[in-house]
Amino acid sequence: MDDPYHNNVNQQMTEGQDGYPYQTDYPPQDEDAASDATEGADEDDQMYEGEYQGIPHPDEIKEARRAARVEARRKARMAAQQEEEEESLPEQYETIMEDCGHGRFQWMLFFVLGLALMADGVDGFVVGFVLPSAEKDMCISNADKGLLGLLVYVAMMVGALVWGGLCDKMGRRKCLIYVLTIDLVFSFLSCFAQGYGFFLFLRFCSGFGIGGSIPIVYTYFTEFLQMDKRGEHLSWLCMFWMFGGLYASFTAWGIIPHYGWGFAIGTQLQMHSWRLFILVCLFPALAALIGLVFMPESPRFLLETARHDEAWMILRQVHDTNWKAKGEPERVFTVTNIKTPQTQEDEFIEIQSETGTAFQRWTVRKMTMLQQVMANVMSLSAPELRLQGLLLVIVWFCLAFSYHGLGVWFPDMIKYMQYEEYESKVRIFHRERVERFHFNFSLVNQIHREGEYIHDKFANIEIKSVKFESSLFENCYFEDIKSTNTFFENCTIKNTVFYNTDLWQEKFKNCRMENATFLHPKKGCHLNFQEENDIVIYMVSFLGSLAVLPGNIISALFMDKIGRIRIIGGSMLASSACTFLLLLSFSQGAVICWQCLFYGISVAAWNGLEVISVELYPSSKRGTAFGILNGICKFAAIIASSIFAAFIGITKIIPIFLAFAALVCGGMVALKLPETREKILS
């Protein structure tokens, strides 16, 4: 009986000898062919011999290639479909917002978000107003006083960066509620902080919260506006920052100088009037938080995160609210389908949310969100966004540098002029001899050199801005003395008693003490409102805030008519011309006048810059980009405050030149930005 297997092998060997191709990799086999080892086995149990050597079967290779081609075509179709949806979503959303109209809903949201912006404006003035009183109440040194202002700006810068990124992932409304809550809680606690370190920490936390309000507010409100309403109504919204400055100035003027309005809780907790002022400053944030509870999330954000049903319900609410208020309740919201691209990040969160413990799921969500925020930040350096981002950074930095730098220079210059005027009226006493005299009247703005005071009594008086140089005090008695900016230099103190005074050891410089006695010295720092709370400072802030009203109105009316770029560039270049007028400011009145003019012109640039910043970036990156730009604004403010303050009393030329150069540079760069007046939100 012939063996088919051996015959087949012999035939292949014969063919090989005749010169035909010999395929050793994949020898053809008949259906009934089998090896000795597998003979008699079932067909399903047969094993391809190449598997022993790790060689895949040809059918497997073909199947894998076919599956790869199918998967590639599927991904290409999905990418094309997603690109088509992303391209069509902005146009569809704009059409929906036009159908919803502009009415009662937008105005309600306008006032709620305006109060949140007003809270940010108030916080920008709080530290400057309370510092003169707080430094006395908490014995704050000049170095620590500067640290407070610096840390608050650093906190607001960090807050803008963090909350701007988070609002693109967590939602505009949700993040704004967190921001206002943090500001309220820590600002309220700072009212009761008795130690400077604790007060500094609480104000830092408060600044971190409120620092995120500006990026969220503008991003949030923009997504409820149709294209032809954005420029005007975002500019009107900017007015609430002005209202914040007016509110802070007016309440500070009315509350802080009234020391008697404070009260004490026990012996340790002292509630002076400046603490009550901080408490009153919480009202705008509290009102905004209450109003925000009744406002919905941005439907554009919900669509970007594939939450179609929620977005549809909110859009219908906007539509019905507006048309009912206009007397047309019969109008029906006809939208039935809205494009909602699904992202891989969303799918990843959904998958991970079903696994692990509650803590593990929470950790995965937060870490994934952090990764997405960082990815969003990195995506801003994409080629299509890189150039416009760089131009915006330059314009934001230049405008913030000049605006905040001069914002520090104006009040400090006024204070310096007041100081110079005060110093010019100083009375100088040389080699006077006073014996057995009772000083029962205040000593103010005097210098006593080489005087002799024998058996004299100083009782129940105030000594303000007085310096005793190389003088002798012998057998004198000081009782119940309140001193401000008073020092004893190179003096000799003999057989003298100090009872219940605030003349501490640091006020005696290089003095020789002989049998001097200090009894019941006053502890802590003591407020002197007649000196520290000059109403001129409150008036300067009030007028500076009020001066931006004309600029706000003009920019709002013309933002959509002449365009954002012309508003920004024209305002910055006109403001640069105003800086030269500061060289002519030789009096306090002149400085206040040029300050109001500068603020009134430059506010138009701020309005245009904030409008174009939210319009240039896509919805998924809008909050992140605005947060970065606002963080750069705070960074520029920190640098400018340090530089401009250093030249007070030295020269006016350098600060004015720096402000002029920054405004000209920013104005010229702004003219290179793309116009967004007719741009649909991408």
TORTI-836821 format. One line per field, with one value per residue (C-alpha): residue number from 1; x, y, z. Coordinates in nm, 2 decimals. Each point is the difference from the previous one (the first is absolute). Last residue first. Example, Ala and Ser with C-alpha at 12.3 -4.5 7.8 and 13.67 -1.06 7.14 Angstrom:
BEGIN
num <- c(2,1)
east <- c(1.37,-0.14)
north <- c(-0.11,-0.34)
up <- c(0.71,0.07)
# end
This chain:
BEGIN
num <- c(682,681,680,679,678,677,676,675,674,673,672,671,670,669,668,667,666,665,664,663,662,661,660,659,658,657,656,655,654,653,652,651,650,649,648,647,646,645,644,643,642,641,640,639,638,637,636,635,634,633,632,631,630,629,628,627,626,625,624,623,622,621,620,619,618,617,616,615,614,613,612,611,610,609,608,607,606,605,604,603,602,601,600,599,598,597,596,595,594,593,592,591,590,589,588,587,586,585,584,583,582,581,580,579,578,577,576,575,574,573,572,571,570,569,568,567,566,565,564,563,562,561,560,559,558,557,556,555,554,553,552,551,550,549,548,547,546,545,544,543,542,541,540,539,538,537,536,535,534,533,532,531,530,529,528,527,526,525,524,523,522,521,520,519,518,517,516,515,514,513,512,511,510,509,508,507,506,505,504,503,502,501,500,499,498,497,496,495,494,493,492,491,490,489,488,487,486,485,484,483,482,481,480,479,478,477,476,475,474,473,472,471,470,469,468,467,466,465,464,463,462,461,460,459,458,457,456,455,454,453,452,451,450,449,448,447,446,445,444,443,442,441,440,439,438,437,436,435,434,433,432,431,430,429,428,427,426,425,424,423,422,421,420,419,418,417,416,415,414,413,412,411,410,409,408,407,406,405,404,403,402,401,400,399,398,397,396,395,394,393,392,391,390,389,388,387,386,385,384,383,382,381,380,379,378,377,376,375,374,373,372,371,370,369,368,367,366,365,364,363,362,361,360,359,358,357,356,355,354,353,352,351,350,349,348,347,346,345,344,343,342,341,340,339,338,337,336,335,334,333,332,331,330,329,328,327,326,325,324,323,322,321,320,319,318,317,316,315,314,313,312,311,310,309,308,307,306,305,304,303,302,301,300,299,298,297,296,295,294,293,292,291,290,289,288,287,286,285,284,283,282,281,280,279,278,277,276,275,274,273,272,271,270,269,268,267,266,265,264,263,262,261,260,259,258,257,256,255,254,253,252,251,250,249,248,247,246,245,244,243,242,241,240,239,238,237,236,235,234,233,232,231,230,229,228,227,226,225,224,223,222,221,220,219,218,217,216,215,214,213,212,211,210,209,208,207,206,205,204,203,202,201,200,199,198,197,196,195,194,193,192,191,190,189,188,187,186,185,184,183,182,181,180,179,178,177,176,175,174,173,172,171,170,169,168,167,166,165,164,163,162,161,160,159,158,157,156,155,154,153,152,151,150,149,148,147,146,145,144,143,142,141,140,139,138,137,136,135,134,133,132,131,130,129,128,127,126,125,124,123,122,121,120,119,118,117,116,115,114,113,112,111,110,109,108,107,106,105,104,103,102,101,100,99,98,97,96,95,94,93,92,91,90,89,88,87,86,85,84,83,82,81,80,79,78,77,76,75,74,73,72,71,70,69,68,67,66,65,64,63,62,61,60,59,58,57,56,55,54,53,52,51,50,49,48,47,46,45,44,43,42,41,40,39,38,37,36,35,34,33,32,31,30,29,28,27,26,25,24,23,22,21,20,19,18,17,16,15,14,13,12,11,10,9,8,7,6,5,4,3,2,1)
east <- c(-1.47,-0.20,-0.11,0.23,-0.16,0.17,0.30,0.27,0.34,0.28,0.27,-0.15,0.05,0.38,0.01,-0.21,0.21,0.32,-0.14,-0.15,0.32,0.22,-0.22,-0.03,0.38,0.06,-0.24,0.16,0.35,-0.08,-0.17,0.32,0.12,-0.30,-0.18,0.24,-0.02,-0.38,0.01,0.22,-0.16,-0.36,0.10,0.14,-0.31,-0.24,0.18,-0.06,-0.36,-0.05,0.19,-0.25,-0.28,0.15,0.04,-0.36,-0.13,0.17,-0.13,-0.35,-0.02,0.17,-0.30,-0.20,0.25,0.22,-0.01,-0.34,0.08,0.32,-0.16,-0.25,0.25,0.23,-0.27,-0.12,0.35,0.09,-0.32,0.11,0.32,-0.18,-0.19,0.29,0.25,-0.24,-0.08,0.37,0.08,-0.24,0.10,0.37,-0.09,-0.19,0.28,0.24,0.30,-0.15,0.15,0.20,-0.33,-0.11,0.25,-0.21,-0.30,0.17,0.04,-0.37,-0.08,0.22,-0.17,-0.35,0.06,0.15,-0.27,-0.30,0.14,0.05,-0.34,-0.20,-0.15,-0.37,0.00,0.21,-0.15,-0.27,0.18,0.33,-0.18,-0.18,0.30,0.22,-0.26,-0.02,0.38,0.02,-0.22,0.27,0.27,-0.23,-0.08,0.37,0.11,-0.28,0.10,0.36,-0.10,-0.20,0.32,-0.04,0.34,0.04,-0.34,-0.05,0.27,-0.03,0.21,0.25,0.05,0.07,0.00,0.28,-0.10,0.31,0.33,0.27,0.32,0.29,0.25,-0.08,0.24,-0.17,0.13,-0.35,-0.29,-0.32,0.10,-0.03,-0.36,-0.17,-0.36,-0.07,-0.17,0.26,0.35,0.21,0.33,0.30,0.23,-0.06,0.28,-0.08,0.19,-0.33,-0.35,-0.28,-0.36,-0.18,-0.33,-0.01,-0.28,0.11,-0.19,0.27,0.36,0.18,0.34,0.28,0.25,-0.06,0.30,0.00,0.23,-0.29,-0.37,-0.22,-0.38,-0.23,-0.30,0.02,-0.35,-0.07,-0.14,0.31,0.35,0.16,0.32,0.26,0.28,-0.03,0.32,0.01,0.28,-0.24,-0.38,-0.17,-0.38,-0.29,-0.26,0.04,-0.34,-0.10,0.04,0.37,0.05,0.32,0.25,0.30,0.01,0.34,0.00,0.31,-0.16,-0.37,-0.10,-0.36,-0.10,-0.22,0.20,-0.01,-0.38,0.01,0.25,-0.21,-0.31,0.19,0.13,-0.36,-0.12,0.29,-0.09,-0.36,0.09,0.30,-0.18,-0.27,0.29,0.15,-0.33,-0.09,0.35,0.08,-0.36,-0.01,0.35,-0.06,-0.34,0.13,0.30,-0.20,-0.26,0.27,0.15,-0.34,-0.09,0.33,-0.03,-0.36,0.02,0.34,-0.11,0.14,-0.35,0.00,0.24,-0.25,-0.27,0.23,0.07,-0.38,-0.06,0.27,-0.15,-0.34,0.15,0.16,-0.33,-0.21,0.25,0.02,-0.38,-0.03,0.27,-0.18,-0.33,0.16,0.10,-0.17,-0.31,0.14,0.30,-0.21,-0.19,0.32,0.17,-0.30,0.01,0.37,-0.06,-0.23,-0.36,-0.11,-0.35,-0.19,-0.35,-0.33,-0.35,0.00,-0.36,-0.03,-0.36,-0.13,-0.34,0.14,0.04,-0.03,0.37,0.04,-0.14,0.24,0.31,-0.09,-0.11,0.32,0.23,-0.19,0.01,0.38,0.03,-0.20,0.20,0.33,-0.11,-0.11,0.32,0.26,0.28,0.27,0.02,-0.38,-0.01,0.26,-0.22,-0.30,0.17,-0.13,-0.33,-0.06,-0.21,0.30,0.19,-0.23,0.09,0.37,-0.02,-0.17,0.27,0.28,-0.15,-0.06,0.35,0.13,-0.21,0.20,0.33,-0.13,-0.09,0.36,0.11,-0.24,0.18,-0.11,0.24,0.01,0.24,-0.17,-0.35,-0.18,0.08,-0.19,0.06,-0.22,0.20,0.29,-0.20,0.27,-0.05,-0.38,-0.11,0.31,0.05,-0.36,0.03,0.34,-0.11,-0.33,0.16,0.27,-0.25,-0.22,0.30,0.03,-0.37,0.06,0.17,-0.34,-0.10,0.30,-0.10,-0.34,0.12,0.26,-0.22,-0.33,0.05,0.15,-0.27,0.05,-0.04,0.35,0.16,-0.15,0.18,0.34,-0.01,-0.10,0.24,0.32,-0.09,-0.10,0.31,0.19,-0.29,0.10,0.38,-0.05,-0.21,0.27,0.27,-0.22,-0.04,0.38,0.09,-0.26,0.15,0.35,-0.12,-0.16,-0.35,-0.20,-0.37,-0.07,0.23,-0.26,-0.26,0.25,0.09,-0.36,-0.12,0.29,-0.02,-0.37,0.03,0.26,-0.19,-0.32,0.20,0.14,-0.34,-0.15,0.28,0.03,0.23,0.24,0.03,-0.07,0.30,0.25,-0.12,-0.02,0.36,0.16,-0.22,0.04,0.38,0.00,-0.25,0.22,0.31,-0.19,-0.10,0.36,0.15,-0.25,0.07,0.37,0.03,-0.15,0.24,0.29,-0.14,-0.07,-0.34,-0.09,-0.33,-0.24,0.24,0.07,-0.37,-0.10,0.22,-0.05,-0.38,-0.05,0.28,-0.09,-0.37,0.04,0.05,-0.24,-0.28,0.07,-0.02,-0.33,-0.12,0.08,-0.22,-0.27,0.02,-0.04,-0.34,-0.10,0.08,-0.16,-0.33,0.05,0.08,-0.32,-0.22,0.10,0.22,-0.15,-0.04,-0.01,0.33,0.14,-0.10,0.15,0.33,-0.01,-0.05,0.28,0.23,-0.11,0.06,0.38,0.02,-0.25,0.19,0.32,-0.16,-0.13,0.34,0.16,-0.26,0.03,0.38,-0.02,-0.23,0.23,0.30,-0.19,-0.11,0.36,0.13,-0.26,0.10,0.37,-0.08,-0.21,0.27,0.26,-0.22,-0.07,0.37,0.05,0.24,0.35,0.09,0.22,-0.24,-0.27,0.14,-0.15,-0.36,-0.19,-0.28,-0.25,-0.30,0.09,-0.02,0.31,0.07,0.34,0.14,0.35,0.03,-0.08,-0.33,-0.13,-0.37,-0.07,0.30,0.30,0.19,0.34,0.01,0.36,0.19,-0.12,0.22,-0.02,0.05,0.35,-0.06,0.16,-0.26,-0.28,0.13,0.02,-0.36,-0.12,0.19,-0.18,-0.34,0.06,0.11,-0.32,-0.22,0.13,-0.07,-0.14)
north <- c(7.87,0.30,0.16,0.29,0.32,0.24,-0.23,0.22,-0.18,0.16,0.20,0.34,-0.13,-0.01,0.37,0.08,-0.23,0.16,0.35,-0.08,-0.17,0.29,0.27,-0.19,-0.04,0.36,0.12,-0.22,0.12,0.37,0.05,-0.01,-0.08,0.06,-0.30,-0.20,-0.33,0.00,-0.02,-0.31,-0.20,0.07,-0.07,-0.34,-0.11,0.15,-0.18,-0.33,0.08,0.06,-0.32,-0.18,0.17,-0.13,-0.35,0.00,0.12,-0.29,-0.26,0.14,0.00,-0.34,-0.23,0.30,0.09,0.30,0.34,0.12,-0.01,0.20,0.24,0.12,0.03,0.21,0.22,0.08,0.06,0.23,0.20,0.04,0.18,0.32,0.06,-0.13,0.24,0.30,-0.07,-0.03,0.31,0.20,-0.17,0.08,0.36,0.04,-0.13,0.25,0.02,-0.23,0.12,-0.31,-0.19,0.15,-0.23,-0.30,0.12,-0.07,-0.36,-0.01,0.10,-0.28,-0.25,0.11,0.01,-0.35,-0.16,0.17,-0.04,-0.37,-0.07,0.13,0.34,-0.08,-0.30,0.17,0.35,0.02,-0.21,0.19,0.34,-0.11,-0.15,0.30,0.24,-0.21,-0.05,0.33,-0.13,-0.25,0.26,0.25,-0.25,-0.11,0.37,0.08,-0.29,0.12,0.36,-0.11,-0.05,-0.29,-0.04,0.33,0.07,-0.38,-0.06,-0.36,-0.15,-0.28,-0.26,0.04,0.34,0.02,-0.06,0.16,0.08,0.14,0.19,-0.01,0.12,-0.09,0.11,0.03,-0.15,-0.02,0.01,-0.08,-0.37,-0.01,0.08,0.34,-0.14,0.16,-0.12,0.15,0.10,0.13,0.20,-0.01,0.09,-0.05,0.12,0.04,-0.13,-0.03,0.00,-0.09,0.08,-0.14,-0.02,0.03,-0.04,0.10,-0.09,0.12,0.13,0.14,0.19,-0.01,0.07,-0.01,0.12,0.05,-0.13,-0.01,-0.01,-0.08,0.06,-0.14,-0.02,0.03,-0.03,0.12,-0.13,0.10,0.13,0.14,0.19,-0.01,0.10,-0.01,0.11,0.04,-0.10,-0.02,-0.01,-0.08,0.06,-0.13,-0.02,0.03,-0.03,0.22,-0.07,0.05,0.10,0.20,-0.02,0.10,0.04,0.08,0.05,-0.08,0.00,-0.03,-0.09,0.03,-0.23,0.17,-0.12,-0.36,0.01,0.11,-0.26,-0.27,0.11,-0.01,-0.35,-0.11,0.13,-0.19,-0.31,0.03,0.05,-0.24,-0.31,0.03,0.12,-0.34,-0.18,0.17,0.00,-0.37,-0.12,0.16,-0.13,-0.35,-0.04,0.12,-0.23,-0.30,0.07,0.01,-0.33,-0.17,0.13,-0.15,-0.34,-0.08,-0.16,-0.14,-0.18,0.17,0.02,-0.39,0.00,0.17,-0.24,-0.29,0.14,0.03,-0.36,-0.14,0.17,-0.13,-0.35,0.04,0.12,-0.28,-0.27,0.11,0.01,-0.34,-0.13,0.16,-0.16,-0.34,-0.14,0.01,0.16,0.36,-0.12,-0.07,0.33,0.19,-0.16,0.07,0.36,0.03,-0.17,0.28,-0.03,0.27,0.13,0.14,0.12,-0.16,0.10,0.38,0.14,0.20,0.11,0.36,0.02,0.20,0.30,0.30,0.10,-0.15,-0.33,0.01,0.04,-0.26,-0.25,0.02,-0.01,-0.29,-0.18,0.05,-0.14,-0.31,-0.06,0.03,-0.25,-0.25,0.03,-0.06,-0.08,0.21,0.27,0.01,0.06,0.28,0.16,-0.04,0.22,-0.13,0.13,0.31,-0.03,-0.08,0.28,0.26,-0.10,-0.01,0.35,0.14,-0.14,0.13,0.35,0.00,-0.11,0.36,0.07,-0.25,0.15,0.34,-0.14,-0.11,0.36,0.12,-0.19,-0.34,-0.09,-0.36,-0.06,0.17,-0.13,0.08,0.36,0.25,0.23,0.29,0.23,0.00,0.19,0.07,-0.35,0.01,0.28,0.05,-0.38,-0.04,0.25,-0.12,-0.37,0.07,0.23,-0.26,-0.28,0.22,0.04,-0.38,-0.01,0.22,-0.29,-0.16,0.28,-0.09,-0.36,0.13,0.20,-0.24,-0.31,0.12,-0.05,-0.35,-0.14,0.00,-0.29,-0.14,0.34,0.02,-0.31,0.08,0.36,-0.11,-0.29,0.19,0.29,-0.21,-0.21,0.25,0.00,-0.33,0.03,0.35,-0.13,-0.27,0.27,0.23,-0.29,-0.07,0.37,0.03,-0.31,0.15,0.34,-0.13,0.11,-0.17,0.08,0.18,-0.25,-0.27,0.17,0.05,-0.37,-0.12,0.25,-0.04,-0.38,0.01,0.24,-0.22,-0.32,0.14,0.13,-0.35,-0.15,0.26,-0.02,-0.38,-0.26,-0.05,0.35,0.16,-0.18,0.18,0.35,-0.11,-0.09,0.28,0.28,-0.13,0.00,0.36,0.10,-0.17,0.18,0.33,-0.06,-0.11,0.33,0.22,-0.17,-0.02,0.38,0.04,-0.26,0.20,0.33,-0.17,-0.11,0.07,-0.18,0.30,0.26,-0.19,-0.09,0.37,0.11,-0.34,0.00,0.21,-0.15,-0.35,0.04,0.17,-0.30,-0.20,0.25,-0.05,-0.38,0.03,0.23,-0.28,-0.24,0.27,0.04,-0.37,0.02,0.32,-0.14,-0.33,0.17,0.22,-0.31,-0.17,0.31,0.06,-0.09,-0.25,-0.37,-0.03,0.19,-0.23,-0.30,0.14,0.06,-0.36,-0.14,0.21,-0.11,-0.36,-0.04,0.00,-0.22,-0.24,-0.02,-0.05,-0.28,-0.16,0.01,-0.14,-0.27,-0.09,-0.01,-0.21,-0.25,-0.02,-0.07,-0.26,-0.18,0.02,-0.15,-0.28,-0.09,-0.01,-0.22,-0.23,-0.03,-0.08,-0.25,-0.17,-0.02,-0.18,0.16,-0.13,-0.05,-0.31,-0.26,0.21,-0.09,-0.36,0.13,-0.20,-0.25,-0.02,0.11,-0.27,-0.27,-0.22,-0.33,0.11,0.28,-0.12,-0.19,0.32,0.05,0.04,-0.06,0.36,0.00,0.20,0.28,0.08,0.35,0.10,-0.27,0.11,-0.16,0.17,-0.24,-0.11,-0.37,-0.10,0.20,-0.16,-0.34,0.10,0.12,-0.33,-0.20,0.19,-0.05,-0.38,-0.03,0.16,-0.19,-0.34,-0.26,-0.33)
up <- c(1.78,0.10,-0.32,-0.11,-0.14,0.25,0.04,-0.16,-0.01,0.21,-0.18,0.12,0.36,-0.06,-0.06,0.31,0.22,-0.10,0.03,0.34,0.14,-0.12,0.15,0.34,0.01,-0.09,0.27,0.26,-0.10,-0.02,0.33,0.21,0.35,0.23,-0.13,-0.22,0.18,-0.01,-0.38,-0.01,0.28,-0.12,-0.36,0.07,0.20,-0.25,-0.29,0.19,0.06,-0.38,-0.08,0.22,-0.19,-0.33,0.15,0.13,-0.34,-0.18,0.24,0.00,-0.38,-0.06,-0.07,-0.13,-0.27,0.05,-0.18,0.14,0.37,-0.04,-0.25,0.26,0.28,-0.22,-0.12,0.36,0.13,-0.30,0.07,0.37,-0.12,-0.08,0.32,0.22,-0.16,0.03,0.36,0.09,-0.19,0.22,0.33,-0.08,-0.08,0.32,0.21,-0.15,-0.24,-0.27,-0.33,-0.05,0.04,-0.33,-0.17,0.12,-0.19,-0.33,0.10,0.08,-0.36,-0.13,0.23,-0.09,-0.37,0.00,0.21,-0.16,-0.35,0.06,0.15,-0.29,-0.12,0.04,0.24,0.27,-0.07,0.26,0.26,-0.05,0.04,0.32,0.16,-0.08,0.15,0.32,0.05,0.19,0.28,0.11,0.01,0.17,0.28,0.03,0.03,0.25,0.22,0.00,0.06,0.30,0.20,0.22,0.17,0.19,0.15,0.02,0.25,0.09,0.27,-0.03,0.27,0.36,0.18,0.25,0.36,0.16,-0.18,0.23,-0.10,0.25,-0.26,-0.36,-0.28,-0.34,-0.32,-0.15,0.25,-0.19,-0.01,0.38,0.01,0.05,-0.01,0.34,0.32,0.24,-0.12,0.29,-0.03,0.23,-0.30,-0.37,-0.23,-0.37,-0.30,-0.20,0.16,-0.25,-0.08,-0.31,0.20,0.38,0.26,0.35,0.31,0.24,-0.05,0.30,-0.01,0.25,-0.27,-0.38,-0.20,-0.38,-0.28,-0.25,0.10,-0.30,-0.02,-0.26,0.24,0.38,0.14,0.35,0.33,0.21,-0.08,0.33,0.02,0.29,-0.24,-0.38,-0.19,-0.38,-0.23,-0.30,0.01,-0.34,-0.03,-0.20,0.29,0.38,0.17,0.29,0.38,0.02,0.37,0.05,0.28,-0.22,-0.38,-0.16,-0.38,-0.19,-0.35,-0.07,-0.36,-0.12,-0.30,-0.27,-0.30,0.14,-0.03,-0.36,-0.08,0.17,-0.18,-0.33,0.09,0.08,-0.34,-0.17,0.18,-0.11,-0.37,-0.01,0.10,-0.27,-0.23,0.03,-0.02,-0.33,-0.16,0.08,-0.06,-0.35,-0.09,0.13,-0.16,-0.34,0.01,0.11,-0.27,-0.27,0.12,0.00,-0.35,-0.13,0.19,-0.07,-0.35,0.08,0.32,0.31,0.16,-0.01,0.29,0.23,-0.11,0.07,0.34,0.07,-0.14,0.22,0.31,-0.10,-0.02,0.34,0.14,-0.16,0.09,0.36,0.04,-0.15,0.24,0.29,-0.09,-0.05,-0.33,-0.34,-0.15,-0.01,-0.20,-0.31,0.01,0.07,-0.30,-0.23,0.09,-0.07,-0.34,-0.10,-0.12,-0.25,0.08,-0.30,0.10,-0.11,0.08,-0.02,-0.03,0.32,-0.03,-0.02,0.17,0.30,-0.23,0.24,0.01,0.35,-0.13,-0.29,0.22,0.27,-0.26,-0.21,0.30,0.15,-0.33,-0.01,0.35,-0.09,-0.31,0.19,0.26,-0.27,-0.21,0.27,-0.24,0.19,-0.27,0.00,0.38,-0.04,-0.27,0.23,0.27,0.33,0.14,0.23,0.32,0.22,-0.17,0.16,0.35,-0.09,-0.16,0.31,0.23,-0.23,0.00,0.38,0.10,0.01,0.30,0.21,-0.12,0.12,0.33,0.04,-0.08,0.28,0.27,0.12,0.29,0.11,0.29,0.30,-0.05,-0.32,-0.07,-0.21,-0.30,-0.11,0.23,-0.24,-0.26,-0.27,-0.14,-0.07,-0.23,-0.21,-0.02,-0.10,-0.28,-0.13,0.00,-0.17,-0.27,-0.07,-0.03,-0.22,-0.24,-0.01,-0.07,-0.31,-0.18,-0.05,-0.23,-0.21,-0.01,-0.11,-0.29,-0.14,0.03,-0.14,-0.38,0.05,0.23,0.37,0.25,-0.05,0.06,0.35,0.13,-0.16,0.13,0.35,0.02,-0.10,0.24,0.30,0.03,0.21,0.25,0.14,0.01,0.14,0.29,0.08,0.00,0.22,0.25,0.01,0.05,0.28,0.17,-0.02,0.12,0.31,0.11,-0.28,0.05,-0.33,-0.17,0.07,-0.22,-0.28,0.02,-0.02,-0.26,-0.24,0.01,-0.06,-0.29,-0.18,0.07,-0.14,-0.30,-0.06,-0.01,-0.23,-0.26,-0.01,0.14,-0.30,-0.17,0.34,0.14,-0.23,0.09,0.37,0.02,-0.20,0.14,0.36,-0.04,-0.11,0.28,0.26,-0.14,0.02,0.36,0.08,-0.12,0.18,0.33,-0.05,-0.04,0.35,0.14,-0.12,0.14,0.34,0.11,0.36,-0.03,0.07,-0.14,-0.32,-0.02,0.00,-0.29,-0.17,-0.01,-0.31,-0.21,0.09,-0.08,-0.34,-0.23,0.20,-0.09,-0.37,0.03,0.18,-0.28,-0.25,0.21,0.02,-0.38,-0.04,0.18,-0.18,-0.35,0.08,0.06,-0.31,-0.21,0.11,-0.05,-0.36,-0.29,-0.24,0.03,-0.38,-0.03,0.27,-0.20,-0.32,0.18,0.14,-0.35,-0.15,0.29,-0.02,-0.38,0.00,0.31,-0.15,-0.33,0.18,0.21,-0.32,-0.17,0.31,0.03,-0.37,0.03,0.32,-0.18,-0.31,0.23,0.19,-0.33,-0.13,0.33,-0.01,-0.36,0.09,0.31,-0.21,-0.27,0.26,0.17,-0.33,-0.07,0.34,0.23,0.05,0.37,-0.07,0.14,-0.16,-0.34,0.03,-0.01,0.26,-0.07,0.28,-0.21,-0.26,0.26,0.07,-0.18,-0.12,0.21,0.08,-0.33,-0.19,-0.18,-0.35,-0.05,-0.11,-0.23,0.10,-0.16,0.16,0.17,0.08,-0.20,-0.34,-0.28,-0.32,-0.30,-0.09,-0.09,0.33,0.19,-0.19,0.09,0.37,-0.02,-0.16,0.26,0.28,-0.16,-0.05,0.36,0.13,-0.24,0.13,-0.27,0.10)
# end
